[in-house]
């Protein structure tokens, strides 16, 4: 089975929580705070694997979660960081988020960090000051990033074989490489793209992709048009295989124009892609005049035409030799990547909080508020002071004042409610 698109969910590991601990040892008075930091959560990383050729695995497993960081402990022992989760994908995999390309893994040993693990929280030893010598609070670990991603595989080939169904593309691929595509004398024998490595002589080789037969309307998604045309985009050179035998009563010029129109409609850049015309099945031509007209028309348009018979291998060597020489002058295309904005995980740049008035009660919510509440011990005076100072430092108090809060009004932060006092 060939699979070239998949949707998955990924979640990086959460950071471990900081520890609230104090040094306890015989004969050591006032040992002080010694809570360690939480470990960093594991990240989700995509890496390419040359042994993979499809995205089939992602049809059965759609959720990938990295390991969380461990909590800190006493004696300033930091928690262990979570292991990174490595996801192997074939070379040529594109990763999209919300329809935008965020990574293009188009080479061997490519690597992409798709979701970063959350940082670990600080232990209470970080909050000791000259006036706050026994802090009874610590920081919570930050949550790891989570995303829904689309994976799309575009085969990486130097040359793409295009043309109508049953024109001999698979046969041609089988005689120029070691590929063993399924071949039969009926339309749509090839249902998935096939790759083959071609030896062009003198240590030169290149990869050829047999793109399954296109039909009129493929660029609008008829048949499996979009599924196949996707793979043509990555090729540097096209060999347009045309059946010139006339045994099916088709006009080769009309076939040639139809396929080119579909390529152009799908991606305008394909119109300027260098194209070689392979006039196939010349060993069984039934209408010589039709073929002569086709040859004249193609050459007048400036295309290089080769008369071949994939079945008898006539003219195939010349075609491949010419294709190999052309590739030397065609650079490998670069693909533009539109990266989405990346969230910065720091305490100073947290997700903005919101302040709303709910029937006279001022409601403050947001990720920053959640983490601050989880870090404080409201039964401890120093921890409460830290909470109040943090609200003022990060603009929460000013935001409440801008909303018109007055002394004595109620403030609600999730489960916590208190009166506002200047």
RATA-V582951 format. One record per run of one state. SS is the DSSP state (hx for helix, st for strand, lp for the rest). FROM is the first residue (numbers start at 1). TO is the last residue. If there is no record, write none. Layout:
BEGIN
ss=SS from=FROM to=TO
ss=SS from=FROM to=TO
END
This chain:
BEGIN
ss=lp from=1 to=4
ss=st from=5 to=11
ss=lp from=12 to=21
ss=st from=22 to=22
ss=lp from=23 to=24
ss=st from=25 to=25
ss=lp from=26 to=27
ss=st from=28 to=28
ss=lp from=29 to=32
ss=st from=33 to=33
ss=lp from=34 to=43
ss=st from=44 to=48
ss=lp from=49 to=56
ss=hx from=57 to=60
ss=lp from=61 to=62
ss=st from=63 to=65
ss=lp from=66 to=72
ss=st from=73 to=73
ss=lp from=74 to=76
ss=st from=77 to=77
ss=lp from=78 to=84
ss=st from=85 to=89
ss=lp from=90 to=92
ss=st from=93 to=97
ss=lp from=98 to=99
ss=st from=100 to=105
ss=lp from=106 to=110
ss=st from=111 to=115
ss=lp from=116 to=123
ss=hx from=124 to=127
ss=lp from=128 to=145
ss=st from=146 to=153
ss=lp from=154 to=158
ss=st from=159 to=162
ss=lp from=163 to=163
ss=st from=164 to=164
ss=lp from=165 to=168
ss=hx from=169 to=176
ss=lp from=177 to=193
ss=st from=194 to=201
ss=lp from=202 to=203
ss=st from=204 to=210
ss=lp from=211 to=213
ss=st from=214 to=214
ss=lp from=215 to=217
ss=hx from=218 to=220
ss=lp from=221 to=224
ss=hx from=225 to=232
ss=lp from=233 to=236
ss=st from=237 to=243
ss=lp from=244 to=251
ss=hx from=252 to=266
ss=lp from=267 to=267
ss=hx from=268 to=272
ss=lp from=273 to=274
ss=st from=275 to=280
ss=lp from=281 to=281
ss=hx from=282 to=284
ss=lp from=285 to=287
ss=hx from=288 to=300
ss=lp from=301 to=303
ss=st from=304 to=307
ss=lp from=308 to=308
ss=st from=309 to=309
ss=lp from=310 to=313
ss=st from=314 to=314
ss=lp from=315 to=315
ss=hx from=316 to=327
ss=lp from=328 to=353
ss=st from=354 to=358
ss=lp from=359 to=360
ss=st from=361 to=365
ss=lp from=366 to=366
ss=hx from=367 to=375
ss=lp from=376 to=380
ss=hx from=381 to=393
ss=lp from=394 to=395
ss=hx from=396 to=402
ss=lp from=403 to=409
ss=st from=410 to=413
ss=lp from=414 to=415
ss=st from=416 to=419
ss=lp from=420 to=422
END
